[in-house]
Amino acid sequence: MWNEPYLETCCRSALHRLSLSGSHGRSHGLKDEPCLERLTRKGLACVGEDDRFHITQDGEARHRVEVLKQT
């Protein structure tokens, strides 16, 4: 049974872009900032010391399963 909170399409896209950004992260002020903030509240992203959004380990796992469709 699926027990993860649902991610809107825009948030799945933001999670994918966050994954692609690697260690550089994503800055504030971008169009997907509301989604990045939602991902942060869900623990899938965090704001680093550089004040940029970064993917968390939980975010990487969710990205593999939901976006890349890997187990």
ChimeraX commands (.cxc) that place a marker at each C-alpha (Angstrom):
marker #1 position 0.00,0.00,0.00 radius 0.5
marker #1 position 1.21,3.48,-0.84 radius 0.5
marker #1 position 1.71,5.42,2.39 radius 0.5
marker #1 position 3.67,8.46,1.18 radius 0.5
marker #1 position 1.98,11.87,0.99 radius 0.5
marker #1 position 0.88,12.69,-2.55 radius 0.5
marker #1 position 3.12,15.06,-4.53 radius 0.5
marker #1 position 1.52,17.30,-7.11 radius 0.5
marker #1 position 3.01,17.15,-10.61 radius 0.5
marker #1 position 4.67,20.54,-10.12 radius 0.5
marker #1 position 6.31,19.34,-6.89 radius 0.5
marker #1 position 7.55,16.13,-8.54 radius 0.5
marker #1 position 9.09,18.30,-11.26 radius 0.5
marker #1 position 10.69,20.55,-8.63 radius 0.5
marker #1 position 12.07,17.46,-6.87 radius 0.5
marker #1 position 13.57,16.29,-10.17 radius 0.5
marker #1 position 15.17,19.69,-10.82 radius 0.5
marker #1 position 16.49,19.67,-7.27 radius 0.5
marker #1 position 18.03,16.26,-7.86 radius 0.5
marker #1 position 19.64,17.46,-11.09 radius 0.5
marker #1 position 21.12,20.51,-9.33 radius 0.5
marker #1 position 23.34,18.26,-7.23 radius 0.5
marker #1 position 25.50,19.98,-4.62 radius 0.5
marker #1 position 24.79,23.40,-6.12 radius 0.5
marker #1 position 21.19,23.34,-4.96 radius 0.5
marker #1 position 18.46,25.71,-6.12 radius 0.5
marker #1 position 18.22,29.34,-5.16 radius 0.5
marker #1 position 15.28,31.26,-3.73 radius 0.5
marker #1 position 13.21,33.45,-6.01 radius 0.5
marker #1 position 12.61,30.86,-8.72 radius 0.5
marker #1 position 9.14,30.03,-10.02 radius 0.5
marker #1 position 9.19,26.66,-8.26 radius 0.5
marker #1 position 9.98,28.12,-4.83 radius 0.5
marker #1 position 6.49,27.31,-3.45 radius 0.5
marker #1 position 7.06,23.66,-4.39 radius 0.5
marker #1 position 10.57,23.70,-2.92 radius 0.5
marker #1 position 9.12,25.07,0.32 radius 0.5
marker #1 position 6.49,22.26,0.32 radius 0.5
marker #1 position 9.25,19.70,-0.26 radius 0.5
marker #1 position 11.17,21.21,2.66 radius 0.5
marker #1 position 8.13,20.90,4.95 radius 0.5
marker #1 position 7.80,17.24,3.92 radius 0.5
marker #1 position 11.51,16.59,4.66 radius 0.5
marker #1 position 12.40,15.93,1.03 radius 0.5
marker #1 position 14.47,19.12,0.76 radius 0.5
marker #1 position 16.28,21.44,3.14 radius 0.5
marker #1 position 17.82,24.90,3.06 radius 0.5
marker #1 position 21.58,24.69,3.48 radius 0.5
marker #1 position 24.05,27.11,5.02 radius 0.5
marker #1 position 24.40,28.67,1.57 radius 0.5
marker #1 position 20.68,29.63,1.75 radius 0.5
marker #1 position 19.87,27.35,-1.19 radius 0.5
marker #1 position 17.48,24.41,-1.39 radius 0.5
marker #1 position 19.13,20.96,-1.38 radius 0.5
marker #1 position 17.68,17.48,-1.69 radius 0.5
marker #1 position 17.71,15.29,1.44 radius 0.5
marker #1 position 18.29,11.54,1.62 radius 0.5
marker #1 position 14.54,11.06,1.94 radius 0.5
marker #1 position 14.12,13.27,-1.13 radius 0.5
marker #1 position 16.62,11.20,-3.09 radius 0.5
marker #1 position 14.77,8.00,-2.15 radius 0.5
marker #1 position 11.40,9.51,-3.11 radius 0.5
marker #1 position 12.89,10.76,-6.40 radius 0.5
marker #1 position 14.15,7.27,-7.27 radius 0.5
marker #1 position 10.78,5.65,-6.59 radius 0.5
marker #1 position 8.35,8.27,-7.84 radius 0.5
marker #1 position 10.19,10.13,-10.59 radius 0.5
marker #1 position 12.69,7.58,-11.91 radius 0.5
marker #1 position 10.31,4.65,-11.15 radius 0.5
marker #1 position 13.11,2.58,-9.59 radius 0.5
marker #1 position 12.74,0.42,-6.48 radius 0.5
marker link #1:1,2 radius 0.2
marker link #1:2,3 radius 0.2
marker link #1:3,4 radius 0.2
marker link #1:4,5 radius 0.2
marker link #1:5,6 radius 0.2
marker link #1:6,7 radius 0.2
marker link #1:7,8 radius 0.2
marker link #1:8,9 radius 0.2
marker link #1:9,10 radius 0.2
marker link #1:10,11 radius 0.2
marker link #1:11,12 radius 0.2
marker link #1:12,13 radius 0.2
marker link #1:13,14 radius 0.2
marker link #1:14,15 radius 0.2
marker link #1:15,16 radius 0.2
marker link #1:16,17 radius 0.2
marker link #1:17,18 radius 0.2
marker link #1:18,19 radius 0.2
marker link #1:19,20 radius 0.2
marker link #1:20,21 radius 0.2
marker link #1:21,22 radius 0.2
marker link #1:22,23 radius 0.2
marker link #1:23,24 radius 0.2
marker link #1:24,25 radius 0.2
marker link #1:25,26 radius 0.2
marker link #1:26,27 radius 0.2
marker link #1:27,28 radius 0.2
marker link #1:28,29 radius 0.2
marker link #1:29,30 radius 0.2
marker link #1:30,31 radius 0.2
marker link #1:31,32 radius 0.2
marker link #1:32,33 radius 0.2
marker link #1:33,34 radius 0.2
marker link #1:34,35 radius 0.2
marker link #1:35,36 radius 0.2
marker link #1:36,37 radius 0.2
marker link #1:37,38 radius 0.2
marker link #1:38,39 radius 0.2
marker link #1:39,40 radius 0.2
marker link #1:40,41 radius 0.2
marker link #1:41,42 radius 0.2
marker link #1:42,43 radius 0.2
marker link #1:43,44 radius 0.2
marker link #1:44,45 radius 0.2
marker link #1:45,46 radius 0.2
marker link #1:46,47 radius 0.2
marker link #1:47,48 radius 0.2
marker link #1:48,49 radius 0.2
marker link #1:49,50 radius 0.2
marker link #1:50,51 radius 0.2
marker link #1:51,52 radius 0.2
marker link #1:52,53 radius 0.2
marker link #1:53,54 radius 0.2
marker link #1:54,55 radius 0.2
marker link #1:55,56 radius 0.2
marker link #1:56,57 radius 0.2
marker link #1:57,58 radius 0.2
marker link #1:58,59 radius 0.2
marker link #1:59,60 radius 0.2
marker link #1:60,61 radius 0.2
marker link #1:61,62 radius 0.2
marker link #1:62,63 radius 0.2
marker link #1:63,64 radius 0.2
marker link #1:64,65 radius 0.2
marker link #1:65,66 radius 0.2
marker link #1:66,67 radius 0.2
marker link #1:67,68 radius 0.2
marker link #1:68,69 radius 0.2
marker link #1:69,70 radius 0.2
marker link #1:70,71 radius 0.2
view
